[in-house]
Amino acid sequence: MALGENNTVYVGNRREKRLYILEDRNQDYKVDRKYALNFGFQSPPNGVAYRDGSLYVGEIGRILRFDDVQLGLNRSVQPVVVTDDLPSDAWHGWKVIRFGPDGKLYIPVGAPCNVCVKRDPRYASMMRMNPDGTELEIFAKGIRNSVGYDWDPRTDELWFTDNGRDMLGDDLPPDELNHAPRLGMHFGFPYCHGDGVADPRFGADRPCSDFTLAAQSLGAHVASLGMRFYRGSMFPAEYRNQIFIAEHGSWNRSKKIGYRITLVRLEDNKPVSYEEFATGWRQGESVWGRPVDVLNMPDGSLLVSDDYAGAVYRITYSEK
């Protein structure tokens, strides 16, 4: 999800070749109009980012830019191709895009496998480029499949989630919350996972001591996706500048886990707790929803998207 002008929310889509626009015309934080843009995308437009009146859209193999979106979007609008110099593998290929405080557009490129080594250095990385597509570079390596990231508003340092590999049992390896304060860090994939779990296939090639380990281990197979630092003032002060994570939920575990919003609390730039914040999408082994992303709204409420129920929820706080 991305927030535009006048509380307009743009919602990406991984199932269909369309994206959704949610308009709040009277500024009451309720959707007054919902419509879809059926542009004729090459692949489902999963990633969306808004900047200076333009909507950037991430397909699997390219990034598009729609200008002057406050005037409306329809099929006659012709986007600019910002870059098509991206891997186009469907496996972990969804491009979740966001602008950083440095003004650059960040683009995770997942590994096209469960666990593997590829010669192309763009795989299993976090990339970034200028808004016009120039100076595309690798910011960080060793990232299996990041689908959520944000910058600490106090330090402008990057934090991101990463989905751990499969087929090592119910409880290994953990998903990860990682901290990347500078360019050039390596977070271990495929040699090392979580807080120091050597990969049974590739771990003998390089020790975990070569890499930056997870700042916080998350649940194994929770499928940690979107994350945001809470920047609002509606919630109690203890939540400000803490991290909310959307956990999509497991698919290959004997007992389901995830399907929730979790909270990671930080002190002195380090995680000190990992706890549940919003639950209920999973009832035992039955599931009716799967959180995908979280988004701060100007009034301090928190939006949660759900691709299983096809919904966007708004979480508010009141002392009453």
C-alpha positions as CSV (number, residue, x, y, z in Angstrom):
1,M,0.0,0.0,0.0
2,A,1.0,3.6,-0.6
3,L,-0.5,6.8,0.7
4,G,-1.1,9.7,-1.8
5,E,-2.7,13.1,-1.6
6,N,-5.9,13.6,0.4
7,N,-5.8,10.2,2.1
8,T,-5.9,8.4,-1.2
9,V,-4.5,4.9,-0.8
10,Y,-3.1,2.8,-3.6
11,V,-3.2,-0.9,-3.2
12,G,-1.0,-3.3,-5.2
13,N,-2.3,-6.7,-6.4
14,R,-0.5,-10.0,-6.8
15,R,-3.4,-12.0,-8.2
16,E,-4.7,-9.8,-11.1
17,K,-3.2,-7.4,-13.5
18,R,-4.8,-4.4,-11.9
19,L,-4.2,-2.1,-8.9
20,Y,-6.8,-0.5,-6.7
21,I,-7.3,3.1,-5.8
22,L,-9.2,3.9,-2.5
23,E,-10.4,7.5,-2.3
24,D,-11.5,9.3,0.9
25,R,-13.1,12.4,-0.6
26,N,-14.5,14.0,2.6
27,Q,-11.4,13.2,4.7
28,D,-13.3,11.1,7.3
29,Y,-10.9,8.1,6.9
30,K,-13.6,6.0,5.2
31,V,-13.5,4.9,1.6
32,D,-15.9,6.9,-0.5
33,R,-14.9,5.5,-3.9
34,K,-13.0,2.4,-4.9
35,Y,-11.9,1.6,-8.5
36,A,-9.3,-0.5,-10.3
37,L,-6.7,0.6,-12.9
38,N,-6.7,-2.0,-15.7
39,F,-3.8,-0.6,-17.6
40,G,-2.6,-3.8,-19.3
41,F,0.2,-4.6,-17.0
42,Q,2.7,-7.3,-18.0
43,S,2.4,-8.9,-14.6
44,P,0.3,-8.2,-11.5
45,P,1.3,-4.8,-10.1
46,N,2.3,-5.8,-6.6
47,G,4.5,-2.8,-5.6
48,V,3.3,0.8,-5.3
49,A,5.1,3.9,-4.1
50,Y,4.0,7.6,-4.2
51,R,6.3,10.6,-4.7
52,D,5.6,14.2,-5.7
53,G,2.3,13.5,-7.5
54,S,3.5,10.4,-9.3
55,L,2.7,6.8,-8.6
56,Y,5.5,4.3,-9.1
57,V,4.3,0.7,-9.8
58,G,6.4,-2.4,-9.5
59,E,5.8,-5.3,-11.9
60,I,8.0,-8.4,-11.7
61,G,10.5,-7.2,-14.3
62,R,10.1,-3.4,-14.5
63,I,9.1,-0.2,-12.7
64,L,6.5,2.1,-14.2
65,R,5.6,5.7,-13.3
66,F,2.2,7.3,-13.6
67,D,2.4,11.1,-13.4
68,D,-0.2,13.6,-12.1
69,V,-2.2,10.8,-10.5
70,Q,-4.3,13.3,-8.5
71,L,-6.0,14.1,-11.8
72,G,-7.2,10.4,-11.9
73,L,-6.1,7.2,-13.4
74,N,-7.6,5.3,-16.3
75,R,-6.6,3.0,-19.2
76,S,-5.8,6.0,-21.4
77,V,-3.0,7.2,-19.1
78,Q,0.4,6.2,-20.5
79,P,3.1,5.5,-17.9
80,V,6.8,6.1,-18.2
81,V,9.0,3.0,-18.0
82,V,11.5,3.9,-15.3
83,T,13.5,0.7,-15.6
84,D,13.1,-2.7,-17.1
85,D,16.5,-3.9,-16.1
86,L,15.3,-6.2,-13.3
87,P,15.1,-10.0,-13.1
88,S,11.8,-11.3,-14.2
89,D,11.6,-14.6,-12.4
90,A,8.2,-15.2,-10.8
91,W,9.5,-17.1,-7.8
92,H,10.1,-14.4,-5.1
93,G,9.9,-11.9,-8.0
94,W,7.3,-9.5,-6.7
95,K,8.8,-6.0,-6.4
96,V,7.8,-4.2,-3.3
97,I,9.0,-0.6,-3.8
98,R,9.4,2.3,-1.5
99,F,11.3,5.6,-1.4
100,G,14.0,6.1,1.2
101,P,14.9,9.2,3.1
102,D,17.8,9.6,0.6
103,G,15.2,10.1,-2.2
104,K,16.1,6.8,-3.9
105,L,13.7,4.1,-4.8
106,Y,14.4,0.8,-3.1
107,I,13.7,-2.5,-4.8
108,P,14.1,-6.0,-3.2
109,V,15.0,-8.7,-5.6
110,G,14.3,-12.2,-4.1
111,A,16.2,-15.4,-4.7
112,P,14.4,-17.4,-7.5
113,C,14.5,-20.6,-5.4
114,N,14.1,-22.0,-1.9
115,V,17.8,-22.0,-1.3
116,C,20.5,-21.6,-4.0
117,V,23.5,-19.6,-5.2
118,K,23.1,-17.5,-8.4
119,R,25.8,-15.9,-10.4
120,D,23.7,-12.8,-11.1
121,P,24.5,-10.6,-8.0
122,R,21.1,-8.9,-8.2
123,Y,19.4,-11.9,-6.8
124,A,18.8,-12.1,-3.0
125,S,19.6,-8.4,-2.7
126,M,18.1,-5.0,-1.9
127,M,18.7,-2.6,-4.7
128,R,18.1,1.1,-5.1
129,M,18.1,3.7,-7.8
130,N,17.3,7.4,-8.5
131,P,13.7,8.2,-9.3
132,D,14.5,8.4,-13.0
133,G,16.0,4.9,-13.0
134,T,19.6,5.9,-13.1
135,E,22.4,4.7,-10.9
136,L,20.8,1.3,-10.1
137,E,22.9,-0.4,-7.5
138,I,22.9,-3.1,-4.8
139,F,22.5,-1.7,-1.3
140,A,22.6,-5.0,0.6
141,K,23.1,-8.7,-0.1
142,G,22.2,-12.1,1.4
143,I,18.4,-11.4,1.6
144,R,16.3,-14.3,0.5
145,N,13.0,-12.6,0.1
146,S,12.2,-9.3,1.7
147,V,8.6,-8.0,1.3
148,G,8.6,-5.3,3.8
149,Y,11.0,-2.5,4.9
150,D,11.0,1.0,6.5
151,W,13.4,3.5,7.9
152,D,13.6,4.4,11.5
153,P,12.4,8.1,11.6
154,R,14.9,8.9,14.4
155,T,18.0,7.6,12.5
156,D,17.0,7.2,8.8
157,E,18.4,3.7,9.0
158,L,16.8,0.8,7.1
159,W,15.1,-2.1,8.7
160,F,13.5,-5.0,6.8
161,T,11.8,-8.4,7.1
162,D,13.1,-11.5,5.4
163,N,11.4,-14.8,4.8
164,G,13.4,-17.8,5.9
165,R,14.0,-20.9,3.7
166,D,11.6,-23.8,3.8
167,M,12.0,-27.6,4.3
168,L,14.0,-27.6,7.5
169,G,11.0,-28.6,9.7
170,D,8.4,-26.7,11.7
171,D,10.7,-24.6,13.8
172,L,13.7,-23.7,11.6
173,P,14.8,-21.3,10.4
174,P,13.2,-18.2,11.8
175,D,12.0,-15.4,9.7
176,E,14.1,-12.3,10.3
177,L,13.9,-8.6,11.1
178,N,17.2,-7.1,9.9
179,H,18.9,-3.7,10.4
180,A,21.0,-2.2,7.6
181,P,22.4,1.1,8.7
182,R,24.9,1.3,5.8
183,L,25.6,0.3,2.2
184,G,27.3,-3.1,1.5
185,M,26.1,-5.4,4.3
186,H,25.5,-9.1,3.8
187,F,22.8,-10.9,5.7
188,G,23.8,-14.5,5.2
189,F,21.6,-16.1,2.6
190,P,22.0,-18.8,1.5
191,Y,24.9,-19.8,3.9
192,C,23.4,-18.7,7.2
193,H,19.9,-18.0,8.5
194,G,18.3,-16.2,11.4
195,D,20.5,-15.6,14.4
196,G,23.1,-18.2,13.3
197,V,21.6,-21.3,11.7
198,A,24.0,-22.7,9.2
199,D,22.4,-24.0,6.1
200,P,22.8,-27.8,5.8
201,R,23.6,-27.5,2.1
202,F,25.7,-24.3,1.8
203,G,26.7,-23.5,5.4
204,A,30.0,-25.3,5.1
205,D,31.1,-22.9,2.4
206,R,31.0,-19.8,4.6
207,P,30.6,-19.5,8.4
208,C,27.9,-17.4,10.0
209,S,30.6,-15.1,11.4
210,D,31.1,-13.7,7.9
211,F,27.7,-12.1,8.0
212,T,25.3,-9.7,9.8
213,L,22.8,-11.9,11.7
214,A,19.2,-11.0,12.2
215,A,18.5,-8.2,14.7
216,Q,15.4,-10.1,15.8
217,S,14.4,-13.7,15.0
218,L,10.7,-13.9,14.1
219,G,8.6,-17.0,14.1
220,A,9.6,-19.8,11.8
221,H,7.4,-19.8,8.6
222,V,5.2,-16.9,9.8
223,A,5.8,-15.3,6.3
224,S,6.7,-11.8,7.6
225,L,5.7,-9.3,4.9
226,G,5.0,-5.6,5.2
227,M,6.4,-3.6,8.1
228,R,6.3,0.1,9.2
229,F,7.6,2.2,12.0
230,Y,4.6,3.7,13.8
231,R,4.9,7.5,13.3
232,G,1.5,8.6,14.6
233,S,0.1,10.0,17.8
234,M,-3.3,8.3,18.1
235,F,-1.9,5.2,19.8
236,P,-0.3,5.5,23.3
237,A,3.2,7.0,23.3
238,E,4.8,3.6,23.9
239,Y,4.0,2.6,20.3
240,R,5.7,5.6,18.6
241,N,8.8,4.6,16.6
242,Q,8.2,0.9,17.2
243,I,7.8,-1.6,14.4
244,F,4.5,-3.2,13.2
245,I,4.9,-6.4,11.0
246,A,2.2,-8.1,8.9
247,E,2.6,-11.9,9.2
248,H,0.9,-13.5,6.3
249,G,1.0,-17.0,7.9
250,S,2.6,-20.4,7.3
251,W,1.8,-22.8,4.5
252,N,4.2,-25.6,5.2
253,R,4.0,-26.2,8.9
254,S,2.2,-29.0,10.7
255,K,0.5,-26.3,12.9
256,K,-0.3,-23.0,11.5
257,I,1.5,-19.9,12.8
258,G,1.4,-16.2,11.9
259,Y,-1.8,-14.7,10.4
260,R,-1.4,-11.6,12.7
261,I,0.2,-8.2,13.2
262,T,3.2,-8.3,15.5
263,L,5.1,-5.6,17.3
264,V,8.8,-5.3,17.8
265,R,9.9,-2.8,20.4
266,L,13.2,-1.1,20.2
267,E,15.4,0.5,22.8
268,D,18.8,2.1,22.0
269,N,18.4,1.0,18.3
270,K,18.0,-2.7,19.3
271,P,15.0,-5.0,19.6
272,V,13.9,-5.8,23.1
273,S,10.6,-7.6,22.5
274,Y,8.6,-9.4,19.8
275,E,4.9,-9.7,20.7
276,E,1.5,-10.1,19.2
277,F,-0.5,-6.9,18.5
278,A,-3.5,-7.8,16.4
279,T,-4.8,-11.4,16.1
280,G,-8.0,-13.3,15.2
281,W,-7.4,-14.1,11.5
282,R,-6.5,-17.6,12.6
283,Q,-8.9,-19.7,14.7
284,G,-7.1,-22.9,15.6
285,E,-6.2,-24.4,12.2
286,S,-8.9,-22.4,10.4
287,V,-8.0,-19.1,8.7
288,W,-10.3,-16.4,7.4
289,G,-7.7,-13.7,6.6
290,R,-4.0,-13.1,5.9
291,P,-2.3,-9.8,6.6
292,V,0.0,-8.5,3.9
293,D,0.9,-4.9,4.7
294,V,0.5,-2.1,7.2
295,L,0.4,1.7,6.5
296,N,0.4,4.8,8.7
297,M,-2.4,7.2,8.1
298,P,-2.2,11.0,8.9
299,D,-4.6,10.7,11.9
300,G,-2.4,8.1,13.5
301,S,-4.6,5.1,12.6
302,L,-3.0,2.0,11.0
303,L,-4.3,0.3,7.9
304,V,-3.8,-3.5,7.3
305,S,-4.3,-5.1,3.9
306,D,-5.5,-8.7,3.6
307,D,-5.2,-10.5,0.3
308,Y,-7.2,-13.6,1.5
309,A,-10.3,-11.7,2.6
310,G,-9.8,-9.0,-0.1
311,A,-10.1,-6.3,2.5
312,V,-8.3,-3.3,4.1
313,Y,-8.8,-2.8,7.8
314,R,-8.3,0.4,9.9
315,I,-7.0,0.0,13.4
316,T,-7.8,3.0,15.7
317,Y,-7.3,3.7,19.4
318,S,-9.6,5.4,21.9
319,E,-9.3,5.6,25.7
320,K,-13.1,5.3,26.0
